[in-house]
Amino acid sequence: MSDFKSIGGTVRARAANELRDRILTGRLRPGSRLDLDEVTREFGTSRTPVREALLELSYEGLVEVAPRSGITVIGITPDDAVDNFAVLAALAGKAAEWATARITAEQLAELHDLASAIEGADDVVEANRRFHRALNLASGSPRLLTYLRQAVRVVPASYFRLFPEKKEDSQRQHAALLDAISSGDGVAARTIAEAHVLDAGAALHQWLLDHADGDVPLPT
């Protein structure tokens, strides 16, 4: 049974996030079929938000919704994961570079607080999201934020449950990133931010390769 009800947001958003996560981690295999009624029963909701969630995923190229053929998972390959994270890395790097030039003292202090809050947080994913959102906001570019909101969806919500060893790596990378921003080194900040994202993509790439036979354990 899914922990669907524990996920925040609207019903449609929760359904989209959960299904997207299953696709990105290979729990829903390319070519598999989804039954709308079955998914609706599992999530304990009505058909409308689930249907809307599936349409959202179809716009992202993760599923195909056909009037008579139903819903088919397109999914991603291990190489797709690398490409997805490469795009996100380029955007995140630019955000870090611009933030270095534009950040205020108050924003920098907030980033340090948010980075510290990740350690020991009950919800590491949410704490990590707050840190990166604050960093992206410090870039001062609404247009870049729009692109980032789309690109960040390639990161599975269960990332830290799949790769718990990455928590400490992530915290070290955050510290190095903040050092670069504090010293005004935009090039270093961009390089660190890009490497931070690419490292996550490499981990997911290997995960998908290791579970290409379809035996994908549920995140703990």
Biotite code that builds the C-alpha atoms (Angstrom):
import biotite.structure as struc

atoms = struc.array([
    struc.Atom([0.000, 0.000, 0.000], chain_id="A", res_id=1, res_name="MET", atom_name="CA", element="C"),
    struc.Atom([1.308, 3.456, -0.905], chain_id="A", res_id=2, res_name="SER", atom_name="CA", element="C"),
    struc.Atom([2.100, 6.095, 1.740], chain_id="A", res_id=3, res_name="ASP", atom_name="CA", element="C"),
    struc.Atom([0.195, 8.435, -0.577], chain_id="A", res_id=4, res_name="PHE", atom_name="CA", element="C"),
    struc.Atom([-1.812, 10.141, 2.175], chain_id="A", res_id=5, res_name="LYS", atom_name="CA", element="C"),
    struc.Atom([1.368, 11.248, 3.950], chain_id="A", res_id=6, res_name="SER", atom_name="CA", element="C"),
    struc.Atom([2.569, 13.263, 0.959], chain_id="A", res_id=7, res_name="ILE", atom_name="CA", element="C"),
    struc.Atom([1.779, 16.979, 1.030], chain_id="A", res_id=8, res_name="GLY", atom_name="CA", element="C"),
    struc.Atom([0.029, 19.062, -1.630], chain_id="A", res_id=9, res_name="GLY", atom_name="CA", element="C"),
    struc.Atom([-3.203, 18.711, -3.571], chain_id="A", res_id=10, res_name="THR", atom_name="CA", element="C"),
    struc.Atom([-4.585, 15.282, -4.403], chain_id="A", res_id=11, res_name="VAL", atom_name="CA", element="C"),
    struc.Atom([-3.587, 15.723, -8.048], chain_id="A", res_id=12, res_name="ARG", atom_name="CA", element="C"),
    struc.Atom([-0.069, 16.827, -7.081], chain_id="A", res_id=13, res_name="ALA", atom_name="CA", element="C"),
    struc.Atom([0.338, 13.949, -4.630], chain_id="A", res_id=14, res_name="ARG", atom_name="CA", element="C"),
    struc.Atom([-0.795, 11.435, -7.237], chain_id="A", res_id=15, res_name="ALA", atom_name="CA", element="C"),
    struc.Atom([1.541, 12.906, -9.861], chain_id="A", res_id=16, res_name="ALA", atom_name="CA", element="C"),
    struc.Atom([4.484, 12.949, -7.437], chain_id="A", res_id=17, res_name="ASN", atom_name="CA", element="C"),
    struc.Atom([3.967, 9.352, -6.329], chain_id="A", res_id=18, res_name="GLU", atom_name="CA", element="C"),
    struc.Atom([3.520, 7.977, -9.846], chain_id="A", res_id=19, res_name="LEU", atom_name="CA", element="C"),
    struc.Atom([6.420, 10.054, -11.162], chain_id="A", res_id=20, res_name="ARG", atom_name="CA", element="C"),
    struc.Atom([8.633, 8.710, -8.394], chain_id="A", res_id=21, res_name="ASP", atom_name="CA", element="C"),
    struc.Atom([7.723, 5.119, -9.252], chain_id="A", res_id=22, res_name="ARG", atom_name="CA", element="C"),
    struc.Atom([8.539, 5.732, -12.914], chain_id="A", res_id=23, res_name="ILE", atom_name="CA", element="C"),
    struc.Atom([11.829, 7.551, -12.269], chain_id="A", res_id=24, res_name="LEU", atom_name="CA", element="C"),
    struc.Atom([13.067, 4.775, -9.972], chain_id="A", res_id=25, res_name="THR", atom_name="CA", element="C"),
    struc.Atom([11.990, 1.946, -12.267], chain_id="A", res_id=26, res_name="GLY", atom_name="CA", element="C"),
    struc.Atom([9.238, 0.566, -10.046], chain_id="A", res_id=27, res_name="ARG", atom_name="CA", element="C"),
    struc.Atom([6.882, 1.229, -12.945], chain_id="A", res_id=28, res_name="LEU", atom_name="CA", element="C"),
    struc.Atom([8.562, -0.290, -15.967], chain_id="A", res_id=29, res_name="ARG", atom_name="CA", element="C"),
    struc.Atom([8.506, 1.082, -19.515], chain_id="A", res_id=30, res_name="PRO", atom_name="CA", element="C"),
    struc.Atom([5.706, -0.593, -21.437], chain_id="A", res_id=31, res_name="GLY", atom_name="CA", element="C"),
    struc.Atom([3.663, -1.480, -18.362], chain_id="A", res_id=32, res_name="SER", atom_name="CA", element="C"),
    struc.Atom([0.007, -0.535, -18.304], chain_id="A", res_id=33, res_name="ARG", atom_name="CA", element="C"),
    struc.Atom([-1.764, 1.519, -15.666], chain_id="A", res_id=34, res_name="LEU", atom_name="CA", element="C"),
    struc.Atom([-5.385, 0.929, -14.767], chain_id="A", res_id=35, res_name="ASP", atom_name="CA", element="C"),
    struc.Atom([-7.087, 4.173, -13.760], chain_id="A", res_id=36, res_name="LEU", atom_name="CA", element="C"),
    struc.Atom([-9.566, 2.461, -11.462], chain_id="A", res_id=37, res_name="ASP", atom_name="CA", element="C"),
    struc.Atom([-6.852, 0.413, -9.775], chain_id="A", res_id=38, res_name="GLU", atom_name="CA", element="C"),
    struc.Atom([-4.680, 3.462, -9.133], chain_id="A", res_id=39, res_name="VAL", atom_name="CA", element="C"),
    struc.Atom([-7.717, 5.363, -7.867], chain_id="A", res_id=40, res_name="THR", atom_name="CA", element="C"),
    struc.Atom([-8.530, 2.581, -5.400], chain_id="A", res_id=41, res_name="ARG", atom_name="CA", element="C"),
    struc.Atom([-4.951, 2.395, -4.169], chain_id="A", res_id=42, res_name="GLU", atom_name="CA", element="C"),
    struc.Atom([-4.761, 6.128, -3.537], chain_id="A", res_id=43, res_name="PHE", atom_name="CA", element="C"),
    struc.Atom([-8.234, 6.213, -1.981], chain_id="A", res_id=44, res_name="GLY", atom_name="CA", element="C"),
    struc.Atom([-9.401, 9.160, -4.046], chain_id="A", res_id=45, res_name="THR", atom_name="CA", element="C"),
    struc.Atom([-11.670, 9.942, -6.988], chain_id="A", res_id=46, res_name="SER", atom_name="CA", element="C"),
    struc.Atom([-10.841, 9.375, -10.649], chain_id="A", res_id=47, res_name="ARG", atom_name="CA", element="C"),
    struc.Atom([-10.566, 13.051, -11.595], chain_id="A", res_id=48, res_name="THR", atom_name="CA", element="C"),
    struc.Atom([-7.339, 14.011, -9.742], chain_id="A", res_id=49, res_name="PRO", atom_name="CA", element="C"),
    struc.Atom([-5.678, 10.743, -10.776], chain_id="A", res_id=50, res_name="VAL", atom_name="CA", element="C"),
    struc.Atom([-6.659, 11.326, -14.399], chain_id="A", res_id=51, res_name="ARG", atom_name="CA", element="C"),
    struc.Atom([-5.284, 14.881, -14.182], chain_id="A", res_id=52, res_name="GLU", atom_name="CA", element="C"),
    struc.Atom([-2.066, 13.570, -12.647], chain_id="A", res_id=53, res_name="ALA", atom_name="CA", element="C"),
    struc.Atom([-1.631, 11.091, -15.480], chain_id="A", res_id=54, res_name="LEU", atom_name="CA", element="C"),
    struc.Atom([-2.182, 13.840, -18.040], chain_id="A", res_id=55, res_name="LEU", atom_name="CA", element="C"),
    struc.Atom([0.525, 15.878, -16.304], chain_id="A", res_id=56, res_name="GLU", atom_name="CA", element="C"),
    struc.Atom([2.897, 12.920, -16.575], chain_id="A", res_id=57, res_name="LEU", atom_name="CA", element="C"),
    struc.Atom([2.000, 12.534, -20.235], chain_id="A", res_id=58, res_name="SER", atom_name="CA", element="C"),
    struc.Atom([3.075, 16.153, -20.854], chain_id="A", res_id=59, res_name="TYR", atom_name="CA", element="C"),
    struc.Atom([6.394, 15.254, -19.219], chain_id="A", res_id=60, res_name="GLU", atom_name="CA", element="C"),
    struc.Atom([6.814, 12.289, -21.562], chain_id="A", res_id=61, res_name="GLY", atom_name="CA", element="C"),
    struc.Atom([6.634, 9.685, -18.805], chain_id="A", res_id=62, res_name="LEU", atom_name="CA", element="C"),
    struc.Atom([3.349, 8.032, -19.810], chain_id="A", res_id=63, res_name="VAL", atom_name="CA", element="C"),
    struc.Atom([1.206, 7.827, -22.912], chain_id="A", res_id=64, res_name="GLU", atom_name="CA", element="C"),
    struc.Atom([-2.518, 8.356, -22.530], chain_id="A", res_id=65, res_name="VAL", atom_name="CA", element="C"),
    struc.Atom([-4.535, 7.005, -25.469], chain_id="A", res_id=66, res_name="ALA", atom_name="CA", element="C"),
    struc.Atom([-8.354, 7.151, -25.657], chain_id="A", res_id=67, res_name="PRO", atom_name="CA", element="C"),
    struc.Atom([-8.811, 3.470, -26.481], chain_id="A", res_id=68, res_name="ARG", atom_name="CA", element="C"),
    struc.Atom([-5.500, 1.939, -25.476], chain_id="A", res_id=69, res_name="SER", atom_name="CA", element="C"),
    struc.Atom([-5.410, 3.246, -21.922], chain_id="A", res_id=70, res_name="GLY", atom_name="CA", element="C"),
    struc.Atom([-2.302, 4.414, -20.099], chain_id="A", res_id=71, res_name="ILE", atom_name="CA", element="C"),
    struc.Atom([1.140, 3.057, -20.945], chain_id="A", res_id=72, res_name="THR", atom_name="CA", element="C"),
    struc.Atom([4.328, 3.861, -19.045], chain_id="A", res_id=73, res_name="VAL", atom_name="CA", element="C"),
    struc.Atom([7.043, 5.309, -21.282], chain_id="A", res_id=74, res_name="ILE", atom_name="CA", element="C"),
    struc.Atom([9.468, 5.622, -18.406], chain_id="A", res_id=75, res_name="GLY", atom_name="CA", element="C"),
    struc.Atom([13.136, 6.528, -18.591], chain_id="A", res_id=76, res_name="ILE", atom_name="CA", element="C"),
    struc.Atom([16.307, 4.651, -19.425], chain_id="A", res_id=77, res_name="THR", atom_name="CA", element="C"),
    struc.Atom([19.523, 4.924, -17.391], chain_id="A", res_id=78, res_name="PRO", atom_name="CA", element="C"),
    struc.Atom([20.900, 7.210, -20.117], chain_id="A", res_id=79, res_name="ASP", atom_name="CA", element="C"),
    struc.Atom([17.749, 9.348, -19.922], chain_id="A", res_id=80, res_name="ASP", atom_name="CA", element="C"),
    struc.Atom([18.473, 9.862, -16.230], chain_id="A", res_id=81, res_name="ALA", atom_name="CA", element="C"),
    struc.Atom([21.968, 11.139, -17.027], chain_id="A", res_id=82, res_name="VAL", atom_name="CA", element="C"),
    struc.Atom([20.581, 13.533, -19.650], chain_id="A", res_id=83, res_name="ASP", atom_name="CA", element="C"),
    struc.Atom([17.844, 14.771, -17.327], chain_id="A", res_id=84, res_name="ASN", atom_name="CA", element="C"),
    struc.Atom([20.286, 15.540, -14.530], chain_id="A", res_id=85, res_name="PHE", atom_name="CA", element="C"),
    struc.Atom([22.734, 17.178, -16.950], chain_id="A", res_id=86, res_name="ALA", atom_name="CA", element="C"),
    struc.Atom([20.040, 19.696, -17.894], chain_id="A", res_id=87, res_name="VAL", atom_name="CA", element="C"),
    struc.Atom([19.191, 20.288, -14.236], chain_id="A", res_id=88, res_name="LEU", atom_name="CA", element="C"),
    struc.Atom([22.891, 20.659, -13.392], chain_id="A", res_id=89, res_name="ALA", atom_name="CA", element="C"),
    struc.Atom([23.362, 23.391, -15.987], chain_id="A", res_id=90, res_name="ALA", atom_name="CA", element="C"),
    struc.Atom([20.420, 25.340, -14.588], chain_id="A", res_id=91, res_name="LEU", atom_name="CA", element="C"),
    struc.Atom([21.445, 24.797, -10.954], chain_id="A", res_id=92, res_name="ALA", atom_name="CA", element="C"),
    struc.Atom([24.989, 25.881, -11.757], chain_id="A", res_id=93, res_name="GLY", atom_name="CA", element="C"),
    struc.Atom([23.804, 29.091, -13.347], chain_id="A", res_id=94, res_name="LYS", atom_name="CA", element="C"),
    struc.Atom([21.544, 29.763, -10.361], chain_id="A", res_id=95, res_name="ALA", atom_name="CA", element="C"),
    struc.Atom([24.493, 29.356, -7.988], chain_id="A", res_id=96, res_name="ALA", atom_name="CA", element="C"),
    struc.Atom([26.680, 31.620, -10.125], chain_id="A", res_id=97, res_name="GLU", atom_name="CA", element="C"),
    struc.Atom([24.064, 34.364, -10.272], chain_id="A", res_id=98, res_name="TRP", atom_name="CA", element="C"),
    struc.Atom([23.267, 33.970, -6.581], chain_id="A", res_id=99, res_name="ALA", atom_name="CA", element="C"),
    struc.Atom([26.924, 34.570, -5.771], chain_id="A", res_id=100, res_name="THR", atom_name="CA", element="C"),
    struc.Atom([26.766, 37.935, -7.509], chain_id="A", res_id=101, res_name="ALA", atom_name="CA", element="C"),
    struc.Atom([23.318, 38.959, -6.265], chain_id="A", res_id=102, res_name="ARG", atom_name="CA", element="C"),
    struc.Atom([22.766, 37.414, -2.850], chain_id="A", res_id=103, res_name="ILE", atom_name="CA", element="C"),
    struc.Atom([22.026, 39.651, 0.122], chain_id="A", res_id=104, res_name="THR", atom_name="CA", element="C"),
    struc.Atom([23.469, 39.218, 3.603], chain_id="A", res_id=105, res_name="ALA", atom_name="CA", element="C"),
    struc.Atom([20.045, 38.152, 4.845], chain_id="A", res_id=106, res_name="GLU", atom_name="CA", element="C"),
    struc.Atom([19.688, 35.530, 2.110], chain_id="A", res_id=107, res_name="GLN", atom_name="CA", element="C"),
    struc.Atom([23.158, 34.157, 2.802], chain_id="A", res_id=108, res_name="LEU", atom_name="CA", element="C"),
    struc.Atom([22.384, 33.866, 6.507], chain_id="A", res_id=109, res_name="ALA", atom_name="CA", element="C"),
    struc.Atom([19.152, 32.055, 5.662], chain_id="A", res_id=110, res_name="GLU", atom_name="CA", element="C"),
    struc.Atom([21.039, 29.609, 3.440], chain_id="A", res_id=111, res_name="LEU", atom_name="CA", element="C"),
    struc.Atom([23.440, 28.787, 6.253], chain_id="A", res_id=112, res_name="HIS", atom_name="CA", element="C"),
    struc.Atom([20.493, 28.189, 8.599], chain_id="A", res_id=113, res_name="ASP", atom_name="CA", element="C"),
    struc.Atom([18.719, 25.978, 6.054], chain_id="A", res_id=114, res_name="LEU", atom_name="CA", element="C"),
    struc.Atom([21.880, 23.975, 5.400], chain_id="A", res_id=115, res_name="ALA", atom_name="CA", element="C"),
    struc.Atom([22.302, 23.365, 9.127], chain_id="A", res_id=116, res_name="SER", atom_name="CA", element="C"),
    struc.Atom([18.653, 22.346, 9.459], chain_id="A", res_id=117, res_name="ALA", atom_name="CA", element="C"),
    struc.Atom([19.091, 19.454, 7.011], chain_id="A", res_id=118, res_name="ILE", atom_name="CA", element="C"),
    struc.Atom([21.227, 17.543, 9.499], chain_id="A", res_id=119, res_name="GLU", atom_name="CA", element="C"),
    struc.Atom([18.881, 15.710, 11.839], chain_id="A", res_id=120, res_name="GLY", atom_name="CA", element="C"),
    struc.Atom([15.745, 16.797, 9.973], chain_id="A", res_id=121, res_name="ALA", atom_name="CA", element="C"),
    struc.Atom([12.806, 14.390, 10.152], chain_id="A", res_id=122, res_name="ASP", atom_name="CA", element="C"),
    struc.Atom([12.066, 15.062, 6.486], chain_id="A", res_id=123, res_name="ASP", atom_name="CA", element="C"),
    struc.Atom([15.450, 15.363, 4.775], chain_id="A", res_id=124, res_name="VAL", atom_name="CA", element="C"),
    struc.Atom([13.866, 15.691, 1.324], chain_id="A", res_id=125, res_name="VAL", atom_name="CA", element="C"),
    struc.Atom([11.789, 18.698, 2.384], chain_id="A", res_id=126, res_name="GLU", atom_name="CA", element="C"),
    struc.Atom([14.711, 20.296, 4.251], chain_id="A", res_id=127, res_name="ALA", atom_name="CA", element="C"),
    struc.Atom([16.915, 19.842, 1.189], chain_id="A", res_id=128, res_name="ASN", atom_name="CA", element="C"),
    struc.Atom([14.195, 21.317, -1.034], chain_id="A", res_id=129, res_name="ARG", atom_name="CA", element="C"),
    struc.Atom([13.999, 24.431, 1.145], chain_id="A", res_id=130, res_name="ARG", atom_name="CA", element="C"),
    struc.Atom([17.747, 24.954, 0.915], chain_id="A", res_id=131, res_name="PHE", atom_name="CA", element="C"),
    struc.Atom([17.821, 24.673, -2.858], chain_id="A", res_id=132, res_name="HIS", atom_name="CA", element="C"),
    struc.Atom([14.720, 26.818, -3.284], chain_id="A", res_id=133, res_name="ARG", atom_name="CA", element="C"),
    struc.Atom([16.293, 29.590, -1.200], chain_id="A", res_id=134, res_name="ALA", atom_name="CA", element="C"),
    struc.Atom([19.487, 29.309, -3.241], chain_id="A", res_id=135, res_name="LEU", atom_name="CA", element="C"),
    struc.Atom([17.572, 29.494, -6.500], chain_id="A", res_id=136, res_name="ASN", atom_name="CA", element="C"),
    struc.Atom([15.584, 32.502, -5.288], chain_id="A", res_id=137, res_name="LEU", atom_name="CA", element="C"),
    struc.Atom([18.861, 34.250, -4.481], chain_id="A", res_id=138, res_name="ALA", atom_name="CA", element="C"),
    struc.Atom([19.748, 34.070, -8.191], chain_id="A", res_id=139, res_name="SER", atom_name="CA", element="C"),
    struc.Atom([17.262, 36.888, -8.688], chain_id="A", res_id=140, res_name="GLY", atom_name="CA", element="C"),
    struc.Atom([15.938, 35.435, -11.951], chain_id="A", res_id=141, res_name="SER", atom_name="CA", element="C"),
    struc.Atom([12.213, 34.572, -12.172], chain_id="A", res_id=142, res_name="PRO", atom_name="CA", element="C"),
    struc.Atom([12.779, 33.078, -15.624], chain_id="A", res_id=143, res_name="ARG", atom_name="CA", element="C"),
    struc.Atom([15.478, 30.737, -14.345], chain_id="A", res_id=144, res_name="LEU", atom_name="CA", element="C"),
    struc.Atom([13.187, 29.704, -11.475], chain_id="A", res_id=145, res_name="LEU", atom_name="CA", element="C"),
    struc.Atom([10.528, 28.711, -13.991], chain_id="A", res_id=146, res_name="THR", atom_name="CA", element="C"),
    struc.Atom([12.957, 26.427, -15.817], chain_id="A", res_id=147, res_name="TYR", atom_name="CA", element="C"),
    struc.Atom([14.243, 24.976, -12.557], chain_id="A", res_id=148, res_name="LEU", atom_name="CA", element="C"),
    struc.Atom([10.739, 24.139, -11.314], chain_id="A", res_id=149, res_name="ARG", atom_name="CA", element="C"),
    struc.Atom([10.262, 22.004, -14.411], chain_id="A", res_id=150, res_name="GLN", atom_name="CA", element="C"),
    struc.Atom([13.714, 20.431, -14.435], chain_id="A", res_id=151, res_name="ALA", atom_name="CA", element="C"),
    struc.Atom([13.805, 19.474, -10.754], chain_id="A", res_id=152, res_name="VAL", atom_name="CA", element="C"),
    struc.Atom([10.980, 16.996, -11.301], chain_id="A", res_id=153, res_name="ARG", atom_name="CA", element="C"),
    struc.Atom([13.558, 14.504, -12.591], chain_id="A", res_id=154, res_name="VAL", atom_name="CA", element="C"),
    struc.Atom([14.782, 14.031, -9.006], chain_id="A", res_id=155, res_name="VAL", atom_name="CA", element="C"),
    struc.Atom([12.844, 11.170, -7.363], chain_id="A", res_id=156, res_name="PRO", atom_name="CA", element="C"),
    struc.Atom([11.114, 12.181, -4.142], chain_id="A", res_id=157, res_name="ALA", atom_name="CA", element="C"),
    struc.Atom([12.514, 8.990, -2.608], chain_id="A", res_id=158, res_name="SER", atom_name="CA", element="C"),
    struc.Atom([16.114, 9.891, -3.534], chain_id="A", res_id=159, res_name="TYR", atom_name="CA", element="C"),
    struc.Atom([17.499, 9.889, 0.002], chain_id="A", res_id=160, res_name="PHE", atom_name="CA", element="C"),
    struc.Atom([15.628, 6.698, 0.848], chain_id="A", res_id=161, res_name="ARG", atom_name="CA", element="C"),
    struc.Atom([17.256, 5.026, -2.152], chain_id="A", res_id=162, res_name="LEU", atom_name="CA", element="C"),
    struc.Atom([20.677, 6.505, -1.404], chain_id="A", res_id=163, res_name="PHE", atom_name="CA", element="C"),
    struc.Atom([20.929, 7.214, 2.348], chain_id="A", res_id=164, res_name="PRO", atom_name="CA", element="C"),
    struc.Atom([24.724, 7.373, 2.055], chain_id="A", res_id=165, res_name="GLU", atom_name="CA", element="C"),
    struc.Atom([24.305, 10.500, -0.091], chain_id="A", res_id=166, res_name="LYS", atom_name="CA", element="C"),
    struc.Atom([23.045, 12.574, 2.851], chain_id="A", res_id=167, res_name="LYS", atom_name="CA", element="C"),
    struc.Atom([26.523, 13.245, 4.203], chain_id="A", res_id=168, res_name="GLU", atom_name="CA", element="C"),
    struc.Atom([27.920, 13.831, 0.705], chain_id="A", res_id=169, res_name="ASP", atom_name="CA", element="C"),
    struc.Atom([25.154, 16.331, 0.068], chain_id="A", res_id=170, res_name="SER", atom_name="CA", element="C"),
    struc.Atom([25.867, 18.217, 3.283], chain_id="A", res_id=171, res_name="GLN", atom_name="CA", element="C"),
    struc.Atom([29.571, 18.475, 2.440], chain_id="A", res_id=172, res_name="ARG", atom_name="CA", element="C"),
    struc.Atom([28.727, 19.776, -1.011], chain_id="A", res_id=173, res_name="GLN", atom_name="CA", element="C"),
    struc.Atom([26.332, 22.323, 0.463], chain_id="A", res_id=174, res_name="HIS", atom_name="CA", element="C"),
    struc.Atom([29.081, 23.542, 2.806], chain_id="A", res_id=175, res_name="ALA", atom_name="CA", element="C"),
    struc.Atom([31.551, 23.900, -0.067], chain_id="A", res_id=176, res_name="ALA", atom_name="CA", element="C"),
    struc.Atom([28.937, 25.724, -2.110], chain_id="A", res_id=177, res_name="LEU", atom_name="CA", element="C"),
    struc.Atom([28.245, 28.180, 0.691], chain_id="A", res_id=178, res_name="LEU", atom_name="CA", element="C"),
    struc.Atom([31.976, 28.797, 1.127], chain_id="A", res_id=179, res_name="ASP", atom_name="CA", element="C"),
    struc.Atom([32.252, 29.658, -2.578], chain_id="A", res_id=180, res_name="ALA", atom_name="CA", element="C"),
    struc.Atom([29.226, 31.963, -2.458], chain_id="A", res_id=181, res_name="ILE", atom_name="CA", element="C"),
    struc.Atom([30.470, 33.654, 0.729], chain_id="A", res_id=182, res_name="SER", atom_name="CA", element="C"),
    struc.Atom([33.850, 34.338, -0.873], chain_id="A", res_id=183, res_name="SER", atom_name="CA", element="C"),
    struc.Atom([32.233, 35.713, -4.029], chain_id="A", res_id=184, res_name="GLY", atom_name="CA", element="C"),
    struc.Atom([33.630, 32.999, -6.303], chain_id="A", res_id=185, res_name="ASP", atom_name="CA", element="C"),
    struc.Atom([30.815, 32.508, -8.815], chain_id="A", res_id=186, res_name="GLY", atom_name="CA", element="C"),
    struc.Atom([32.781, 30.136, -11.028], chain_id="A", res_id=187, res_name="VAL", atom_name="CA", element="C"),
    struc.Atom([33.502, 27.809, -8.105], chain_id="A", res_id=188, res_name="ALA", atom_name="CA", element="C"),
    struc.Atom([29.872, 28.026, -6.949], chain_id="A", res_id=189, res_name="ALA", atom_name="CA", element="C"),
    struc.Atom([28.662, 27.059, -10.409], chain_id="A", res_id=190, res_name="ARG", atom_name="CA", element="C"),
    struc.Atom([31.127, 24.168, -10.636], chain_id="A", res_id=191, res_name="THR", atom_name="CA", element="C"),
    struc.Atom([30.181, 22.802, -7.208], chain_id="A", res_id=192, res_name="ILE", atom_name="CA", element="C"),
    struc.Atom([26.448, 23.103, -7.881], chain_id="A", res_id=193, res_name="ALA", atom_name="CA", element="C"),
    struc.Atom([26.775, 21.330, -11.221], chain_id="A", res_id=194, res_name="GLU", atom_name="CA", element="C"),
    struc.Atom([28.847, 18.517, -9.705], chain_id="A", res_id=195, res_name="ALA", atom_name="CA", element="C"),
    struc.Atom([26.322, 18.202, -6.868], chain_id="A", res_id=196, res_name="HIS", atom_name="CA", element="C"),
    struc.Atom([23.491, 17.524, -9.318], chain_id="A", res_id=197, res_name="VAL", atom_name="CA", element="C"),
    struc.Atom([25.528, 15.355, -11.681], chain_id="A", res_id=198, res_name="LEU", atom_name="CA", element="C"),
    struc.Atom([26.548, 13.165, -8.743], chain_id="A", res_id=199, res_name="ASP", atom_name="CA", element="C"),
    struc.Atom([22.872, 12.561, -7.980], chain_id="A", res_id=200, res_name="ALA", atom_name="CA", element="C"),
    struc.Atom([22.214, 11.717, -11.623], chain_id="A", res_id=201, res_name="GLY", atom_name="CA", element="C"),
    struc.Atom([25.090, 9.235, -11.674], chain_id="A", res_id=202, res_name="ALA", atom_name="CA", element="C"),
    struc.Atom([23.666, 7.488, -8.621], chain_id="A", res_id=203, res_name="ALA", atom_name="CA", element="C"),
    struc.Atom([20.237, 7.149, -10.227], chain_id="A", res_id=204, res_name="LEU", atom_name="CA", element="C"),
    struc.Atom([21.818, 5.982, -13.498], chain_id="A", res_id=205, res_name="HIS", atom_name="CA", element="C"),
    struc.Atom([23.617, 3.170, -11.662], chain_id="A", res_id=206, res_name="GLN", atom_name="CA", element="C"),
    struc.Atom([20.464, 2.290, -9.710], chain_id="A", res_id=207, res_name="TRP", atom_name="CA", element="C"),
    struc.Atom([18.496, 1.847, -12.921], chain_id="A", res_id=208, res_name="LEU", atom_name="CA", element="C"),
    struc.Atom([21.269, -0.244, -14.450], chain_id="A", res_id=209, res_name="LEU", atom_name="CA", element="C"),
    struc.Atom([21.447, -2.455, -11.364], chain_id="A", res_id=210, res_name="ASP", atom_name="CA", element="C"),
    struc.Atom([17.679, -3.034, -11.412], chain_id="A", res_id=211, res_name="HIS", atom_name="CA", element="C"),
    struc.Atom([17.181, -3.309, -15.156], chain_id="A", res_id=212, res_name="ALA", atom_name="CA", element="C"),
    struc.Atom([15.826, -6.835, -14.692], chain_id="A", res_id=213, res_name="ASP", atom_name="CA", element="C"),
    struc.Atom([12.735, -5.384, -13.060], chain_id="A", res_id=214, res_name="GLY", atom_name="CA", element="C"),
    struc.Atom([13.536, -6.437, -9.491], chain_id="A", res_id=215, res_name="ASP", atom_name="CA", element="C"),
    struc.Atom([13.245, -2.990, -7.894], chain_id="A", res_id=216, res_name="VAL", atom_name="CA", element="C"),
    struc.Atom([12.983, -2.919, -4.094], chain_id="A", res_id=217, res_name="PRO", atom_name="CA", element="C"),
    struc.Atom([10.640, -0.452, -2.479], chain_id="A", res_id=218, res_name="LEU", atom_name="CA", element="C"),
    struc.Atom([12.375, 2.503, -0.797], chain_id="A", res_id=219, res_name="PRO", atom_name="CA", element="C"),
    struc.Atom([12.546, 1.996, 2.959], chain_id="A", res_id=220, res_name="THR", atom_name="CA", element="C"),
])
